[in-house]
């Protein structure tokens, strides 16, 4: 089964239309809910008026006074209210909730709630936040700080032959999952709370609802419906909308469905954190790194959400796959009066890796080496220590990986060919690459803290069923975990089932995030299946080797039972949360991405012509799904690099429509050639490592490196729009015109 492109587990339901999304669910007496949101970025609430125009006595209205438990979203710092009571801290912050059976009346009622405010001074960027002149969160506007040290950076500057500095920035990015956020809830004091919805992490929602309603675990049930994409945007935010739907249902005594339209979803929910990164790098005369000093800052928005976790991953990935004995990374997540930023595929690494890979090209240029040669001299190798002091114990050949990627892309020939053609054409061609890594699973002690649990149950028909809380959202969770079970047990793929995540029926296997599904949870599937197999053999019902029919007969003879396992940390994993030293991840995936571009110097437009993605991700469990993950990540990375610019107005997204928030279409996406190298990881499922987030990290720096190769201009921010390119080209084009005039 493993290594084969088997049929997706959920394919029949999606192709026939029988798969049920939250919009498909209807219950008797169901009401529809809506949020009334702030129109001020920071203000005190003075008065709420319900204006005439609708029969308000027919509406269910919920304010913060109606919350039976704690008015805080349970996550990390628990600073975000479900409903603002006396103050709002960002535009679109929810203040109250309304529900009615008639959707048209509900829409009208939303326009008739008038709120009077006393405005307060807001801040909208990291510079203003760090200045501390206006405090909007805590005593210093800082959600989280990290300091990661290796060696002594301050000792290297005097001995350096070259010191290179640079500042780089990345913008926000909308996840733009195909299905907006939505929940359906039933709730009452006797039976408790049940919600169905589109989500990544059922047990996040479960914990949040326990705190919101002050109810025990057995009074809360969370069920994942079919989920139309997430990309991190449905990691923590579903706790908010689930709480809102449940509060309305609690007060109404009826089921309530709450679904955002696209504009509300884009304006009010989380996005990728904007970032600013400053590099100072010391290099010796031979082009070897002596010291790396990095300041990494992210904009967390009005509340902490997952900013500390995003900052952590961005911090660890900031020095990249390079050997340097002296590294310091100082990182900060700050508060502003924008809607809170949150999880998005890559989780901080795309921001810091963009800065690093642009800076490595800059350092190479200063030193007088080609980008590939400078990297070759400084790559980590097996036995080296990363920035956290983690020894690379697994086989690693980044030199070979880079050489293969450049060879497959015909890099050297194209460098020369493009140089010649660019001398006489307004269409400038370029080629560039990025080399990077991504840690799989939760950082440091995260997996040990989660202690994920998974069970495998025998079925009456002779098959087995996987019980876990990992969600299918289009990425292939159900298919890959089923493949692992079938391979481990030596039975047909169709003899393995997987239960829909439902906190009343499945154990807590942790969240579906951080590239952990195949490596971490897949390993639990493998272990649970081996235990189940051992029990069948031990009971005398099965002998090895066996056929699928013999396995089914053994299961039927033994009856229905479960085998459960819990996460066990691999040997040699030691992490210090205080010093940020040790084994940050059980395994890393490694990659080299190569982009070819054409830049139109008359319009500023950039077309990505070809893209090659080579990665080492352990054993590839399903080649079709794996390639799809890479292709999807590259497309999102292309949007991050060139197209997806969030226009901010008073701290909120002003272009919250698909007509003016531009994402890649089929016309923008180049041919993407996906290549794998397989170096199995012994502690991953059948040798697998993480794959889902890796492809988000490399496209943006590879594309901008290619644009610099085409234009000779170094750009330090994304998204890079045609207007940005034209502004940068103007002095060069004007100089060329003057020279031509003088020659005439």
N, C-alpha and C positions, 0 to 999 in steps of 0.2 A: 504493500500500500504506500509506504513512504517513498517519496521521490517520483510518484506517479501523479498525473493530472486528473484525479478522480472527479466525478460529478459533485458539484457543491451540494451540501446537505440541505440547504433551504431553497434550492433552485425551483422545485415544483410549485411551492406556494407562491413564490414571487412571479413566476412565469404565467401561472393560471389566475392570479389575482385573488387567491384565497388567503394569502398572508394578511394579517390584520394589524394595521397601524393604528395609532391612537385616534386619528380622525375617523376611523371606521367604527369605533365602539359607540354604542347607544344603549342607554339604560332607561327604564320606565321612570317618568317624572324628572328626567335629567335637566338641570339648569346649565346655562353657559356663563362662564366667568370672564371678568376683565379687570385690568389693573388701571388705577388712576395714578399718574406719575407726575413727578416734579417738573416744573417748567423753569426752575432756577438751579444754577450749579452749586450754590451754597447759600442757605438762608434759614431763618427761623420761620416756622409755620405759625401764623397768627390766627387764621380763621378759615373754616371750611363751610361753604354754602352750597346747598342743593337747590339749584334754580328750577323754576317751574318749566314744564314742558313734557314731563313724563310722570306717570303715577308712582312716585317714590315709595308708597306704602307696599307696592308689589315687589320691590327689589330687596335682595339680601345685601346688606352693607357691612363690611368688616373693617375695623380700624385696629390699631395696636392695642386698644383697650379690650378687645375681644380675644386676645391670645391667652390660652389657658396655661401655657408653660412659659418658657423663656423666649423673649423676642430677640433671639440671635441665631444666625445660621451656624450650626455646629460644623466646624471644619478644623481649623488649626488655632487661630487666635480668637475666634468667635466674636468678632467686632462688628459684623454686618447685621443690621436689623432686618427682619422680614418686612416690617412696615415702619416707616419713619414716624416718630411720634411728635417731637417738638422741633426737629431740625432735619434738613436735607443736606446731603454732601455731594450730590452730583445730579446733573440733568437726568431725567427718566427714572429717578429713584422712586420705588413704589410707596405711596402714602396710604392708600386705602384700596379695597377690593369691592366690586359689585357683581351681582349675578341676577340673571333673569332667564325665563324660558324662551323669550323672544329675542333672537339675535339682533334684529333691526332696532328694537327698543333699547337694547344694551348699548349699541353703537351710539345712538342718540344721547343716552344718559351720560356717556363718557364726556360729551361736550358740554354738559350742564353742571358739572362739578366745578365750582369756582374756589380757588385757594388763594388766600392773601398771605404774602410773605414779607419778611423784613430781610432784605439782602445783606449778605456778609461777603467779605473779600475772598474770592477764590484764587487758586493757583492751578496752572495748566501744564507745566513742564518741569522736568527734573532740575533744571537750573534754579528756578524759583523755589522749588521744594527744598533743595539742599542749602539755599541761602538762609533759610530759617526766619526770614523776615515776617512771614505769615505762617502761623501754625494751624494745620488742618487735621493733624492726627498725632496724638501723643505729645511728647515733649520736644520732638525733633523732626517730625514728619518721616521717620524711618521705620519701616516694617521689619526689616531684617538686614543684618550685616554679616559678612564672612571675611575671614582672613586666611588665606592658604599660602603657606610658606614652605619652600624647599631651599636649603642652603642659605646664602647670605647675598641677596641682590645688591645691597648697598656697597659691597666690597669690589664690585666688578667694573664700575664706571671708569675709574682711572686707568685700568689696564686695557680697556677696549680700544680696538683700532677704529671701530665705527659705532656710533650711537644713533639710532634711528627712532624718531617719534612719529606718532600718527593718531588721529581721532576719527572714529567711524560711528555711524548711526544707522539704526533700522527703525522702520515705522511699524505701526500697528497693522494687524492683518485679521480679517474676518474669516472664521472657519467655513462659513457658507455651506454647511451640510444641506442636503437636498430637502430634508424634512425639518420644518421649524420645531422649536420646543413645544411640548404639549403634555398634559396630564389629565387623568380622570380620577376623581376621588369619591369615596364614600366614607363617612365618619360619624360616629356618635359615641357618647361616653360609655355605653354598655359593651358594644362590640369592638370598639377601637377604630383604627384608621387603616384603610386599604387604598393604595394608589396603583394605577396602571399608567405606564408612560414610556416615553422615548428617552433612553438614558444609557450611560456607560457603566455606572457603579451603583447597583441596587443597595448595597449596604451603606454607602455614603448617605443615601436618601433615608434609609431606615434609621440610622443614628440621628440624623437631623430631625426627623419627625418625632422620635422619642423625646428629644429635648423640647421641641416646640409645644408638644401636648402634655408633657410630664407624664408619659405613659410607659409601662414596662415593655420590654422587647416583644413579648408574646401578644401585645395589643396592636402592634404595627406590622403591616404586611406590604411589601413592595414587589410589584411584578413588572418585568420589562416587556413591553410590547415590541413588535417588529420595529426596528430603529433605522431610519433612513439617513445614516451617516452621522458622524460626531466630531472626529478629529480633535478631541480634547474639549470641545465646546459643550459637551454634555457630560463632563466629568463632575464638576462641582455645582454648576448652575441648576440642574434638575432638582436639587434640594430646595431651591427657592421657589420654583413654580409648583413643585409638589406640595410644599407648605401652603402656598396661596390657594390652590385648589382644595386642599384638605380643610383649611380654615373656613372657606365658604361652605363646604359640605357640612362641616361641624355645626355651623350656625343655622344653615338652611334645613338640616335634617333630610336632605335629598342629595342624590349624586350631582356632582358639578364637574364639567369639563372645561378646561382652560387651555386654549391653543393660541400661540402668538401668530400674527401674520408676519410676512417677511420684513416689513419695515420696522415693526416693534422688535422683532428678534434681532435684527442687525443693530438697532440703536441702543437697546437696553441690556444686551447680554455681553459676556466677556469676549475679549479678543487677545491676540498675541501681544505681549508686552513690548512697547517701544523701548529702545535701548540706546545707550551711549557708551562706547568703549574707547579708552585711551591706552595706547601702547608706548612703552619705551624699551628698546631692545639694544643690548650690547653684543657685538660680534667681534671675533678676533680677525687677524690678517688672513687666515685660511678660510674664512667664511663659516666658522663654527660658532654656535650660540654660546655666549658667556652668561647672559642674564636676560630675563624677561620680567618686566614690571607692568602689570595690567590693572587698570581701574575699570570695573564693569558696573554700570548702573542701569536699572530698569525702572520704568514707570509702572507702579502697581495700581494706579487709580485710587478711588476713594476708600476702599476697604482691602484688607490683606488677602483674602481668598487664598490662592495657592502661590502667592508671590515668593514666599520663602523657599518653596520647593523648586520653583522655576529658577530662582536665583542660584540655588545650590547646583543644579545641573549645568547652568551656564558658567558658573565659576569653575567647576571641575574640567569642563571641556575647553575653557578659554585658552590654555597653553597648547592644546592640540596634540598630535602624535609625534612630538619632537623631543629629542633628548637635550636637556639643559640642566645643569647642576644647581642653578640659582634662579628660582622662580618665586615671584610674589604676585598674588591676585587679591586685590581688595575690592569687594563687591557690596553693593547697596541696593535695596529695593525701597523706593520712596513713595509717599502718598501724594496724590494730586486730586483735583476735583473733577476727574473723568469717571465714567462708569468703571467699575472694577475690571481690571484685566485678569486673565486666567490661563488655563491650560490650552495649548495648541500644539499639535504634532511637532515634536522636537524639544519643546519644553525648556527654552532658554539656550539650548545648544545652537540653533540656527543663528541667533543673534551674536553670540560670542565667537562662533566659528567663522561667520562672515567677516568680522573684524580681523580675526587672526589670519585668514587666508588672503585677504587683501593686503594686510601688513607684510606677510611673508614675501609677496611679490615686490613690495616697496623696498624691503631690506635687501633682497637679492639684487635689485637694480643699483642700490647705493654701493653694495659690496663689489659689484661688477661681475656677478654670476648670473647664469640663466635661472629662471624660476625652478626648473626641474633639478638642476645641479645643486642649487642651494638647499633644496629640500633633501636631496639624496644624501648630502653631507650631515644632515641633522636628524634624520629619521630615528625613531625608537627601533630597537631590535630586541630579539629575545634575550632576556636577562637584564635589560635596562630597567630603570625605575622611572615611573611617570611622575607628574607634578605632585601627586599625593604620596609618593614613595612606594606605590604598588609595583612589584616586580612583574614584568611581563614573562609569565611562565609558559604560555602557549606559543606554538610556532608562529612567528611573525616575520614576513618578508615584504616590507613596504617598498623597498627598492624594486623588487621584482614586480610587485603589484603596479607601481607607477610605470615601470618600463613597459609592461604589457598593455596598460591603458593607452599610453602614448603611441605605442606601435599599432594597436588596433585602430586608433583614430587617425593614423597617418600624420601624426602631429608635426614632425620635423619637415616633411615635404610641404605641408600646408603653410607652415610658418614662412617658408621662403617664397612659395607661390603667391601668398597673400601680400607679402611685402612688395613684390613687383607690381601686382595688379592695382594696389592701392595708390601708387604714385600717379596714376592717370585717370582715376575714377572717383566720382562723387559717392559711389557705393563702396564703403570701406569694409573689407572682410577681416575677421580676426578669429583667433583660437586661443582658448585659455583653459586652465584646469584648477581643481582644488583637491587636496588630499586631506582626509579627515577620519575621525572615528566617532563611535557612539556607544556608550555603555548601556548594557541591557539589564532591565530590572530596576527595582528601587535602589536609590543611592545608599551606600554604606550599610547601616544597621536597619534600613527600611524593611527589607524582606523578613529579617528576624523579628522586627516589631509586629509586622502583619500576621505572621504565623498562619499562613493560608491553609485552608482545609479543603479537601476534595474527596468525593466518594464515588465508587462504581458499584452499581446494583445489578444483580442478575434479574432476568425477565422471565416470565412464564413461558414465552415462546422459545427460550433457549438463547436469547441474545443478552446483551448487557447495556446498561444505560449509565451515562456520565452525569453526575450531579455536581455542578459547580456554579459560581456566580459570575463567571466570565460571559460577557455579552457579545452577541453577533450583531454587528452594525454595518456589514458589507465587506469587512476585511477578511473574513474566512475563518473565524474562531471555531465554529461548529465543525467545519470540514477538517481542519488540521487536527483538532483534538480527537475527532473520530478516527482519523488516519492513524494517529499514535496508538490509540486503543486497539484498533484492528491489527496493526503490525505487531504490537507486543503480545497479543493473545493468539495471533496466527489464525484469525477468523475473517470472513468477508466483511467489507466495509458496511454493507447494508444490514449486518447483524449487530451493529453498534448504534445506539440511540443517544441523544443528548437532550436533557430536560431544559425547558425554557427557564431562565433565572427567575426565581420566585422565593423571597426570603422565608416563606413558610415551608418550602420544600427542599431548598438547596443550602449547603453550608457556605460560610463566608470564605471565598477563595481570593479575596482582595479585589482591587479595582482593575478594570480592563484598560490599562494605561502602561506607559513606560516600557514598551517593547518587551513585556514580560509574559505574554500569553503562551507563545510556543516554548520558550526556554524554561520558564519557571513553572507555569501551570501544566504545560505538556509533560514535564518531568514528573509532576504529581500524578498525572494520568498513567504514565508508564509504571510508576511504583505501585499505584493502586491496582492496576491490572495484574502485575506480577504477584501481588499479595493474593488477589482473587484466584489466580491460576494455582498458586501454591495451596490454597485452601481446598480447591477441588481435587488436586493431586493427593494432598494429605488425607482427605476423607475417603480416598480409594475410588472416587468416581471418574478419574481421568488418569490416563497414562501418556507419557511422551514417547515418541511423537504422536500427534493425534490429528484427525481430520476435523473440518468444520462441523460435520455432522456428529462426530463423537463429542466435541466440545458442547454442542447444543444439548445432546442427550445427558451429559454430565450435569449441566446447569439445571435441566428439568428434574433430574433425579435428586439433586441437592436442595432444590427449592429456592425461594427468593431470600437473598441475604445481601448485605453490603460490606464492602471493604473500604475503609477510610484511611487516609494518610494526611500528615501535616508536614508543612515545609521544614526541611532540615538544611541548615546552612552548610555549604561545601566546606571541607577542611581547608585551613589556611586563610580563612577570611577574618581579618581583624580590622576594625574601623574605629577611629576616635572622633566622636562628634564635636569635641571641643577644639582639637587641633586641626581637624580636617585632613588627617593623615591616615594612610592604610589602604586597604583594598576597597576602592570606591565601588567597583562592580565586579561581579563574578566573571564576566567576560565582556569584551569589546568586539564590535563589528568594525571593519576597516574598509575604506573605499577611496577610489580615485574617479572623479567625474570630469569629463572633457566636453566643453561647449564650443560650437562654431557659430559665429554671428555675422550678420551684415548690418552695418549702420549706414543709414541714408543721411548724409551730411546736409542735405537740403531740407529735410523734414524733421530730422532728429529721431526718426523711428528706428527701432532695433528689431530685427527678425532673427530668432534663433533657428539656424539652418539644420544643424545636426547636434545630437547629444549622445554621448557614450557614458554609461554608468557601469563601472566594474566594482564589485564588492565581495568581500570575504565575510560570510555570515554563518559560518558553521555548516551543518548539513542542511540542504534545502529540502524541506519536507514536501512541498507541493510547488513544482516549478511554475505553473500557471499563476497561482495566487502570489507567489513570491515576485514574479516579474510584474504582476499587476500592482503590487505594493510599491515597487520601485518606480514604475511609470507614473503612478498617481502622485507620489512624492515629488518627482521631478516637475510635473505640471504645476503643483502647488508652489514649488520653489521658483519656477519661472514667474508665476504671478507675484510672489514676494519680491522678486528682483526687479521687475519691469512695469507691472500693471496695477497692482492692488494698493492704491493710495487712499487711505482714510482721510477725508477732509474734515478737520475738526472745527467746530464752532461753539464757543463757550464750553469747551471740554467734552462735547458730544459729537457723535458721527453725523455729519450733515448730508453725506451722500449714501444714505441707508436704503438704496434701491438698486435693483439689478440693472437699471438704465444708466446709472452713473457711478456705480462701484464696478470697476472693470476687472473681470477675471479672464483667464485664457480660454479661448474657444478652439475648435478644431483647426481654425485658420492660423492660430498662433503656435500650436504645438508642433515641434519638429519630429522627424523620425527619431525614436529613442531606442538605442541598442543596449540591451541589458545583458550583462555578463556576470557570472558567478565564479568564485573560487571557493571550494569547500574544505575547511579545516575543522573537523568535528570537535565539539566541546563536550567533554565527558560528563559534565554535570547538567547539560541541557537535554531536552527530550530527544532521544536517539541521536544526539550530537548537534542539535539545533542551537542557534543563538538568536538574539533579537534582530528584527528586520524592519518593523513598521515605521520607526522614527528616523532611522538613518538617512533615507533618501531626501528628507527635508533639509538636511544640513548643507549639502554641497552645491546645489544648483546656483544659488545667488552669487557666491564668490567666484565660481567658475565662469558664469556669464559676465560678470563685471571685469574679471581678468581678461576675458576675450574682447570686451569692448575697449579696454585700454590698449590691447594689442592692435585693434583696428584703428583707433583714433589717436593714439599717443597721449591721451588725457587720462589721468587717474581720478576716478570718482570714488568717494568714500561713504556713500549712503545708498540705501534702498528704501522704497522703490525708486528706480532711476527712470524718470519720464522723458519723453521727447523734448519737452521744454527745458529740462535740466541739461540735456546734451547740446541743444542749440545755444543756450547761454554760454556753455563752456567752449563751444566751437567758434563762437563769434569772433573773439580776438585773433584766433589762428586764421580764420577765413578772411578777416579784414587785413591782416598782415600780408596774406597772399595776394589780395587785390592791390594793395599798395605797391608790392614788389612788381606785380605785372604792369601797373601803370608806369612805374619808373623805368621799366625795361622798354615800354613803348615810347 
